[in-house]
Amino acid sequence: MEKLAVDESVAGEVFYVTDDTPLEDIYEFLRPFVECQGCRLSDYTVPYLLAILVLMLLALVLRLVRPLYRPRAYVPPPSAVTYICTSLFFNRTKATLRLNYYPNVTPDEAVQRSVSYYKSIQFPG
């Protein structure tokens, strides 16, 4: 990354600086973080369209009853399902070739460090 400070040929360019984390299912990625808090992910799956429709209906009902009742629990908007079901891919080849960039830690080490951090945090609820 020091090259950014001394090589003017890379000035103004966009670089995606990513790690070597392999592509995997979001729920498999989240599993160690959820389990380190003493929780577990359900094995039951809900079809995408059904989840969107249920949340849209729930949002409509909550909007109608809002003057009378405000729920204390967080109710995710339908866009939350869309967000978690979206896959984004970035390629760091340009950063590797032009900046000689490589990640400082392996994906396994990053997960291990992150899990040890999240074990020490108390989440409300």
Short mmCIF file of the C-alpha atoms (twelve columns), coordinates in Angstrom:
data_MODEL
# 
_entry.id   MODEL 
# 
loop_
_atom_site.group_PDB 
_atom_site.id 
_atom_site.type_symbol 
_atom_site.label_atom_id 
_atom_site.label_alt_id 
_atom_site.label_comp_id 
_atom_site.label_asym_id 
_atom_site.label_seq_id 
_atom_site.Cartn_x 
_atom_site.Cartn_y 
_atom_site.Cartn_z 
_atom_site.pdbx_PDB_model_num 
ATOM 1   C CA . MET A 1   0.000   0.000   0.000   1 
ATOM 2   C CA . GLU A 2   3.043   2.259   0.322   1 
ATOM 3   C CA . LYS A 3   3.016   2.483   -3.468  1 
ATOM 4   C CA . LEU A 4   0.022   4.825   -3.266  1 
ATOM 5   C CA . ALA A 5   2.237   7.412   -1.586  1 
ATOM 6   C CA . VAL A 6   5.135   7.264   -4.070  1 
ATOM 7   C CA . ASP A 7   3.757   6.162   -7.456  1 
ATOM 8   C CA . GLU A 8   1.739   8.878   -9.168  1 
ATOM 9   C CA . SER A 9   0.626   6.481   -11.919 1 
ATOM 10  C CA . VAL A 10  -1.938  4.968   -9.535  1 
ATOM 11  C CA . ALA A 11  -3.319  8.312   -8.358  1 
ATOM 12  C CA . GLY A 12  -7.075  8.606   -8.767  1 
ATOM 13  C CA . GLU A 13  -7.598  4.923   -9.553  1 
ATOM 14  C CA . VAL A 14  -10.051 2.656   -7.770  1 
ATOM 15  C CA . PHE A 15  -8.719  -0.510  -6.139  1 
ATOM 16  C CA . TYR A 16  -10.734 -3.265  -4.483  1 
ATOM 17  C CA . VAL A 17  -8.690  -4.446  -1.537  1 
ATOM 18  C CA . THR A 18  -10.109 -7.821  -0.528  1 
ATOM 19  C CA . ASP A 19  -8.878  -10.898 1.272   1 
ATOM 20  C CA . ASP A 20  -8.766  -14.548 0.237   1 
ATOM 21  C CA . THR A 21  -11.985 -15.580 1.959   1 
ATOM 22  C CA . PRO A 22  -13.530 -18.389 -0.084  1 
ATOM 23  C CA . LEU A 23  -17.089 -18.013 -1.330  1 
ATOM 24  C CA . GLU A 24  -19.526 -19.740 0.996   1 
ATOM 25  C CA . ASP A 25  -23.118 -19.644 2.116   1 
ATOM 26  C CA . ILE A 26  -23.814 -16.642 4.364   1 
ATOM 27  C CA . TYR A 27  -25.312 -18.863 7.053   1 
ATOM 28  C CA . GLU A 28  -22.284 -21.159 7.121   1 
ATOM 29  C CA . PHE A 29  -20.083 -18.090 7.435   1 
ATOM 30  C CA . LEU A 30  -22.205 -16.741 10.314  1 
ATOM 31  C CA . ARG A 31  -22.423 -20.070 12.172  1 
ATOM 32  C CA . PRO A 32  -19.253 -19.713 14.344  1 
ATOM 33  C CA . PHE A 33  -20.188 -16.155 15.306  1 
ATOM 34  C CA . VAL A 34  -23.721 -17.146 16.309  1 
ATOM 35  C CA . GLU A 35  -22.570 -20.259 18.172  1 
ATOM 36  C CA . CYS A 36  -19.895 -18.383 20.148  1 
ATOM 37  C CA . GLN A 37  -22.778 -16.433 21.716  1 
ATOM 38  C CA . GLY A 38  -24.505 -19.650 22.777  1 
ATOM 39  C CA . CYS A 39  -27.126 -19.482 20.020  1 
ATOM 40  C CA . ARG A 40  -27.722 -21.670 17.016  1 
ATOM 41  C CA . LEU A 41  -28.949 -21.213 13.477  1 
ATOM 42  C CA . SER A 42  -32.101 -23.022 12.500  1 
ATOM 43  C CA . ASP A 43  -31.895 -25.813 9.950   1 
ATOM 44  C CA . TYR A 44  -35.290 -24.739 8.617   1 
ATOM 45  C CA . THR A 45  -35.256 -22.661 5.445   1 
ATOM 46  C CA . VAL A 46  -37.873 -20.193 4.276   1 
ATOM 47  C CA . PRO A 47  -38.232 -19.524 0.548   1 
ATOM 48  C CA . TYR A 48  -37.099 -16.038 -0.443  1 
ATOM 49  C CA . LEU A 49  -40.418 -14.946 -1.947  1 
ATOM 50  C CA . LEU A 50  -42.376 -16.183 1.081   1 
ATOM 51  C CA . ALA A 51  -40.081 -14.284 3.465   1 
ATOM 52  C CA . ILE A 52  -40.487 -11.081 1.441   1 
ATOM 53  C CA . LEU A 53  -44.276 -11.432 1.302   1 
ATOM 54  C CA . VAL A 54  -44.609 -12.156 5.035   1 
ATOM 55  C CA . LEU A 55  -42.431 -9.175  5.951   1 
ATOM 56  C CA . MET A 56  -44.334 -6.907  3.553   1 
ATOM 57  C CA . LEU A 57  -47.630 -7.980  5.117   1 
ATOM 58  C CA . LEU A 58  -46.221 -7.540  8.617   1 
ATOM 59  C CA . ALA A 59  -44.905 -4.069  7.713   1 
ATOM 60  C CA . LEU A 60  -48.346 -3.099  6.403   1 
ATOM 61  C CA . VAL A 61  -50.104 -4.355  9.541   1 
ATOM 62  C CA . LEU A 62  -47.615 -2.566  11.798  1 
ATOM 63  C CA . ARG A 63  -48.074 0.657   9.845   1 
ATOM 64  C CA . LEU A 64  -51.852 0.417   10.280  1 
ATOM 65  C CA . VAL A 65  -51.698 -0.251  14.034  1 
ATOM 66  C CA . ARG A 66  -48.829 2.159   14.730  1 
ATOM 67  C CA . PRO A 67  -51.120 4.850   16.220  1 
ATOM 68  C CA . LEU A 68  -52.391 2.290   18.760  1 
ATOM 69  C CA . TYR A 69  -49.423 0.020   19.361  1 
ATOM 70  C CA . ARG A 70  -45.661 0.120   18.827  1 
ATOM 71  C CA . PRO A 71  -43.890 -3.233  19.121  1 
ATOM 72  C CA . ARG A 72  -40.790 -3.349  21.327  1 
ATOM 73  C CA . ALA A 73  -39.071 -6.025  19.263  1 
ATOM 74  C CA . TYR A 74  -37.189 -5.152  16.092  1 
ATOM 75  C CA . VAL A 75  -39.091 -6.148  12.971  1 
ATOM 76  C CA . PRO A 76  -36.799 -6.282  9.943   1 
ATOM 77  C CA . PRO A 77  -38.008 -4.593  6.769   1 
ATOM 78  C CA . PRO A 78  -38.391 -6.691  3.598   1 
ATOM 79  C CA . SER A 79  -35.207 -5.091  2.282   1 
ATOM 80  C CA . ALA A 80  -33.259 -6.935  5.013   1 
ATOM 81  C CA . VAL A 81  -34.080 -10.246 3.319   1 
ATOM 82  C CA . THR A 82  -33.035 -8.847  -0.041  1 
ATOM 83  C CA . TYR A 83  -29.781 -7.583  1.463   1 
ATOM 84  C CA . ILE A 84  -28.818 -10.849 3.132   1 
ATOM 85  C CA . CYS A 85  -29.653 -12.794 -0.041  1 
ATOM 86  C CA . THR A 86  -27.485 -10.545 -2.229  1 
ATOM 87  C CA . SER A 87  -24.033 -11.732 -3.261  1 
ATOM 88  C CA . LEU A 88  -21.384 -9.168  -4.075  1 
ATOM 89  C CA . PHE A 89  -18.121 -10.159 -5.699  1 
ATOM 90  C CA . PHE A 90  -14.985 -8.038  -5.895  1 
ATOM 91  C CA . ASN A 91  -11.709 -8.884  -7.570  1 
ATOM 92  C CA . ARG A 92  -8.455  -7.642  -6.087  1 
ATOM 93  C CA . THR A 93  -6.268  -8.585  -9.077  1 
ATOM 94  C CA . LYS A 94  -5.638  -4.940  -9.947  1 
ATOM 95  C CA . ALA A 95  -4.519  -4.186  -6.376  1 
ATOM 96  C CA . THR A 96  -2.209  -7.211  -6.434  1 
ATOM 97  C CA . LEU A 97  -0.670  -6.334  -9.804  1 
ATOM 98  C CA . ARG A 98  -0.394  -2.560  -9.448  1 
ATOM 99  C CA . LEU A 99  0.136   -2.194  -5.685  1 
ATOM 100 C CA . ASN A 100 1.666   -5.581  -4.836  1 
ATOM 101 C CA . TYR A 101 -1.100  -5.990  -2.242  1 
ATOM 102 C CA . TYR A 102 -1.652  -9.229  -0.344  1 
ATOM 103 C CA . PRO A 103 -3.789  -9.759  2.799   1 
ATOM 104 C CA . ASN A 104 -2.027  -9.646  6.177   1 
ATOM 105 C CA . VAL A 105 -3.931  -12.619 7.618   1 
ATOM 106 C CA . THR A 106 -5.453  -15.809 6.258   1 
ATOM 107 C CA . PRO A 107 -9.238  -16.205 6.165   1 
ATOM 108 C CA . ASP A 108 -9.071  -18.847 8.924   1 
ATOM 109 C CA . GLU A 109 -6.997  -16.564 11.138  1 
ATOM 110 C CA . ALA A 110 -9.410  -13.683 10.517  1 
ATOM 111 C CA . VAL A 111 -12.396 -15.825 11.552  1 
ATOM 112 C CA . GLN A 112 -10.522 -17.136 14.609  1 
ATOM 113 C CA . ARG A 113 -9.623  -13.607 15.736  1 
ATOM 114 C CA . SER A 114 -13.149 -12.346 15.093  1 
ATOM 115 C CA . VAL A 115 -14.806 -15.220 16.968  1 
ATOM 116 C CA . SER A 116 -12.561 -14.645 19.995  1 
ATOM 117 C CA . TYR A 117 -13.552 -10.967 19.922  1 
ATOM 118 C CA . TYR A 118 -17.292 -11.685 19.628  1 
ATOM 119 C CA . LYS A 119 -17.099 -14.222 22.476  1 
ATOM 120 C CA . SER A 120 -16.117 -11.365 24.774  1 
ATOM 121 C CA . ILE A 121 -19.083 -9.153  23.854  1 
ATOM 122 C CA . GLN A 122 -22.464 -9.305  25.559  1 
ATOM 123 C CA . PHE A 123 -25.329 -8.662  23.173  1 
ATOM 124 C CA . PRO A 124 -28.643 -7.417  24.576  1 
ATOM 125 C CA . GLY A 125 -31.501 -9.865  24.691  1 
# 
